Amino acid sequence: MSAAELLSIAKERGIMIATAESCTGGMVSAAITDIPGSSAIFDRGFVTYTNAAKQQLLGVSSATLETYGAVSEPTAREMAQGALENSDAQLAVAITGIAGPGGSEHKPEGQVCFGIATASSCETETIQFGSLGRDKVRQAATHHAIRLLIKAATAMPA
């Protein structure tokens, strides 16, 4: 599954996409916009590396960040919903995780939380990519986000 496949599916269905990225730092947006014609399906990307940016640009609540932390499914959910609400997109993906090096017992290196939002739903999941190293965790998270977007776009009506 590739960004080119995402472009084709989203274009066919008239879907605009937004991204909300933390640990990937814009890599999902870059993967999409590397494809010629992506302006037909890509509205905007939010790179919200700090908690303050997540709050200011996406409306993530301070209570969510304090209770669950930045790397959590509740935060990923609010990031995805915030990207959708602050864009002209019909589909948004959020990524927040521990790319490494480091991590903790409860949030190890390679743990990445994803959110995928449409007007009617928002799904979240956590993937443990493992201690692959910073670059590989970020690449794996980018590829996974593209797969989630393809799956969600395919399920949306044409």
N, C-alpha and C positions, 0 to 999 in steps of 0.2 A: 504494500500500500504506500502510495507516494503523494506528495503535494500535487503533482500533475493529475493524479486520479481524483483528488479532492476538488481541484479546479473544475474538472469535467462534470462531476456530480453536482456540485454547488451551482455551476453555471446553468446546467440543464434544469435545475429546480428553482432558479432565481433566488438563491440564498446568499445573503451577505454574512461575513464572518468577522468576529472580533476576538482578540486574544488578551488574556491577563496573565502575565508571566512574572515569576519571581526568579527561581533558581536557573531557568533557561535564558534569562536576560535578553529576550527578543529573538531567540533562535527559531521559535515556531513561526513568528511573523516573517523572519528572513527566509525560512524554507518555503513559505507560501509565495512571498513576493519575488523570489528567485525565478518563478515560473512566468514566462511572458503571458500577458492577458489576465494576470491576477487582480488587476484593478476592477474587474467585473465582479469579483466575489469577496475582496478583502476591504473592509471598512477602516479598521484601525486596530492598533495594538497598544496595550498598556504594559509598560515595564515598571513594576512596583516592587522594588527590591526591599525597601524599608517598610516597617509597620506604618509609619506616618504616610507614606505614599499609598499603601493599601487603603488606609482610611480616607485620605483626601481625594484620591482619584476614583476609587471603586466603592466607597461607602462601607468598607468592612468595619464592623463595630469594635470599639475598644474592649467591650465585654467579651466578645468572641476571641480576640487576640489574648486577653488576659486569662481567660478560662482554658482555652485549647492550644494557644500558641499559633505562630504563623504557619507552621507545618502541621496542618490538620485538615480533615475533611470539612469541618464547619467553615474554616477560613477559605478553602478552595471553593466551596459553595457560594459564599458571599462575594468572592472575587469574580466568579463566572457570572453571577446575577448582576453584579455592578458593571461588568463590561457590557453586558446586554443592555442594561438600563441607560448607560452613558454612551451609546453608539446607535447607529442605524442598522445594526446587524440583527439577524433572526437566530443566529447560532453563535455561542461563545464558549471558549475553552479557557480554563485556568490551570496553572501549574505552580505549585509551591513545594519546595523540598530541601533536603540536605544533600547538596552535590558533593561536598567534601572539600578538603579532608576534614575528618572529625565527625562529630555527631555525639550522641549520648546513648545510654542504655535504652531509653524509651523512644528516642528518635535517632536511629543509627544512620550513618552515611549510606546514601543510596535510597533512603525513604522519600518517596515523592507522592504528593496528594494531587489529585486531578478533580476538576469540576467541569461539567458540560451542561450548558443551559440553553433552553429554548423558551419561548413565551409561556409554554405550558408545563415545563418540567425542569428539574435540575438534578442530575445524578452525580455522585461523587464516588471515588475509589482511591485506595492507597496501594501503591506498588512498591515492593522492596526489590530494587535493582541490585543491591549489594554493594560492597566496597570495590567498585570497578575503577575508581579514580574519577576525579572531577569531570574531565572531558567526556568520558564514556557515560557517566550518569546523565550528564546534560544531553548528550546525543540520544541516549535511550529514552529519556523523558520527552524529547522533541518528537521522536518517531512515534511514541505511544500517543501523544496528543494528536498527531495527524491521523492516526488510526481511529481515535475516538471521534474526531470531527467527521471522518468518512462514514463511520457507522451511524452517527447521528444524522448527517445530511442524507444518507440513503433512506433512513426511516421517515424523513420529512416528505410531505406531499409535493409533487411536482407542480 
